[in-house]
Amino acid sequence: MDTAIEEAGETHFIPIFLTTMTAISGMIPLIMEHSPLYSALTLGIVGGLISSLILTRIVTPVMYKLLATSVYFFRKSVRSKNIDFIDLYFYFFWENRVYYPTHRNN
């Protein structure tokens, strides 16, 4: 999985980076205009584009790795206890109430 995350980061970074830089360079004339409305609005948009670029490059792969690892251990623990998916669904979403006739009381 680490190689998949690294490959995805390498292949997707260039298009994301180029798209962000194109949008930022297109907003430079609005920043240089010194308009009280458009300059402030454009600076906010450019800041959002830069922060989303950083989040895409750093936070997304880390969260993907953490989520995939936690899902793996959760599935492993569920399989070791021989619990059905429908049991988990009703446990988490119906507050452990029994609303269906095939419930097993272990």
Secondary structure by P-SEA (a helix, b strand, c coil): caaaaaaaaaaaaaaaaaaaaaaaaaaccccccccccaaaaaaaaaaaaaaaaaaaacaaaaaaaaaaaaaaaaaaaaaaacccaaaaaaaccccccccccccccc
